[in-house]
Structures are given as structure tokens and as C-alpha cells.
Amino acid sequence: MAVAHYQFEAIHPFTDGNGRTGRVVNLLMLVQYELLDMPILYLSRYIIHNKRKYYDLLSRVTSEGAWEPWILYMLSATADTAAWTLRKIKAIRELVEATRDTVKEKLPKILHT
């Protein structure tokens, strides 16, 4: 994924939206290789927060062939984003359960479970 992302960014023909498109390609690859069931990771969050390092490492692959730091960066981006996403999913589930319990308690005739 990291290699494909670099290749796309290095040769992309677009004048705008290159990063977004490249990050969509990342997610589609993760789905294609069955590492994700759905493309739900928001890698842009990590990359935007670490934008300077992102561009520096992309540039170093081109100028120095420095693949390892680039691949490690993308692995960190994926791991960090996966952990963040799991926390968000857990928080959403907890909120749904709390809402269901509140409705069940306060309006028992509405919810029949």
C-alpha cells in the first residue's frame, strides 16, 4: 500500500485532490487484500496532522530512495488510524446503548425489546 501510494503521488496527473485520491487508493487496497471489510479508516486525519513529515518522507523516497522510513510512516498512519477508529466505534456503540437504555427507562412503551 505504501509503495502504491508513493507511486501514485509521484506520477499523478491531477492538479487538485491528489492526496485524497491517493488515500482512497490506500483504503481500496486494504479492502482488496481483505485487511478491511469496509473502507472506514480515515487516513487523512493522520496524514494532515503529520503533513510536514508526510511530504518530507515522500520527497526522500524520490531523492534518496529512502523507502524504509516512508513505509514505517505509512504503517504508523494505518495503526494509529485503526486504533482511533476502534475507539470511535466503541464510543458510538456505548452512546447507542445508553440512548436505548434511557428511552427504555423513560418511554418504555416506545421501545419493545
Order of alpha helices (4+ residues) and beta strands (2+ residues): alpha-alpha-alpha-alpha-alpha
